[in-house]
Structures are given as structure tokens and as C-alpha cells.
């Protein structure tokens, strides 16, 4: 059974079968996973209500730019938790990404939250123009909630 608890000092605790598996310091914006084996890829889902009160399950895609050393590293992080059928034909380049986001081509993430950290490093890898293209494309996509952070603590 999954249980969450928010303490007075603004810390979020997530328990699975009464075992602490995740902690997030809400004020500082960083977190720690304590037991990766208690989590599956479906653990990183955001459950929210839409404007009509319907419950939506949004998958969360984490792209940690500070751990990317190449464009291929970035694209691999982007498709890492997608179903094989969605990612198998994704071209891992800007054109393929544009097709995925604008035309629901291979690599289409569906309704999701995409959190990108380490943007300074990604800007160096892609170049300012191409990286801004990625960010603007995601900002304009109605099915993506984008979270961008310069660096992760």
C-alpha cells in the first residue's frame, strides 16, 4: 500500500508497505529515493484532477542534464521509460523530436510532466538555439507540463 505524508517542516515522505521509499524536501526542491526496488516505472506518475474534476495520471519524465555528456545521452533519457513500441522508431534527433511532439510520431510521450535539470550543460551540448527549440516546443505542447531547472542540488 502506498502512503504519503507531508510533515510540518515541509518534507514529503512516501511509504510503500510502511517502508520509506522516497523523501522530498519541498522548500529546497531536492529529493532522495531510498529503495529503488520497491518502485516500478509506474511509480513516477503524477495524479491530478483536470478542470472537470476528472482524475488524470501523468507520467513523469526526468532528464538530468548534468549527467548527459552527448546529445544521444539526452535522447536516451527522454525515451528511457517509454514503451518499446513508442520509442523503437524514434530517431533521437531534433527532427524526430519535432515530429513526436507536434505530430504524435515515434517518441510521442503522451500526457506527461517533463522535468529537465542541468540546463547549462544541455545548452552547451546542443547549442543555445537548438536547446531553446526543444524547450519552446515542450512549452507549447498542450499535453506536457514542463519543469526546467538550471541545476540539481
N, C-alpha and C positions, 0 to 999 in steps of 0.2 A: 504494500500500500504506500502511495506517495503522499507526503505531508509537507506543507511549507509553513514556516514560522518567521515573522518579522519581529525582531526584538526592539526594545526601546532605544538602543544605541544605533538604530538604523542599519541593522545587519539582517540579511535574508539567509535563512537556513532551509535546506531541502533535505528531507529524510526519505529513504526508501526502506520499507520494513523496519522502521525505527533505527536505521543506521544512517548517520550523517554522510551524505554523498556530495554535497555542494554548499558552499558558503559564498555570499557576495556582500562586500562592503558597499552599501548603496551610496554613501557620501563620497567615497574615494573612486568608485567606478571600476574596481577590480574584483576578481573572484578566484576561487580555488575549487578544483574538483578533487574530492578525497578518495573516491572509489570508482574508477573508470569502468570496472567490470559490472557494476550494478546498473550501468547506463547503456542503452542502445541508441541507434541513430534517432529514434523517435523521441528520445528524452529531450532533445533540443527543439521543442515545439513551444510556441507561444499561444496560449489560449486566450482569445479576446472576444469581445462582442462587437458586432458591426452596428451601424446606425439603426438597424431594425430590431436590435436585441438578439439576433441570431449568433450562436457561438461559432467562432472561426478558429481553426487550427492552422497556425502559420509556422512553417519550418524555419529554423534559423540557420543561416549560412555564415560561418565565421571565416574571414580571410585575414590572417595575421601577416601583414606586410613585412613586419620586422623579421619574419622567418623565411621570406621569399628572396632568393638570390637571382631569379630569372623570371621572364615572362611565363615560361612553362610552369614554374612553381606556382605562380598566381593562378593560372588557368586550372591547374590540378587541384588547388584548394577550392576554387569555385565549384567544381563538379564533384568533389570528393564524396559527398554523402547523397548524391543523386542516384536514382535508379539507373541500372546499366542501360536500359533501353533509351533513357533520356540523354545520357552522356556519351554513348558509344560513337555517334556520328558528329559530335561537337568538334569543330576544327581547331579550337584553342588558339584563336587569334581575334583581332578586333572585328573583322568582317563577320566571323561566325557568331561572336558575341552580340553584335548588332542584330543579326538575324534571329538569335534566340530571344532577345528582349523585345524587338519590335514586331516580329512575325511568328513568334512561338515556334521557332525552329529547334533543331537539336541543341540541347543545353538550356532549354526554357525552364526556369526554376519554379514556375507557378507562384501562387500567393506565398510570400515569404518575407522574412526580415533578413537583410544582409548587413552584417557588421564588419566594417573594414577598419583595421588599425594599422599603424605604421605607415601612414600615407607618405611621409617624406621619402622613405626608401622606395616605395612603389612609384613615386613621381620620378625618381632617378632612373629606375628600371625602364619605365615606359616612355619617359619624356613628359613634360608638363602638358603638352597638347593632347596626347593620346590618353593620359591618365584622366585629365579633365573630361574627355569624351566619355570614358567609362562612367565616371561619377554623374555627369549630366544625364546620360542615358538611363541610369538607375533612378535618379531623382524624378525623371519624367514618367517612368513606368508606374501605372496605377496599382499594380499588383505587388510592388516592392515597397517595403518600409526600409529606408536606408539609414544606417548609423555609421558615421565616419569619425574616427579619432586619429589624431596625429601620431600618438604612440601609446603603448600599453604599459602600465606600471608593473 
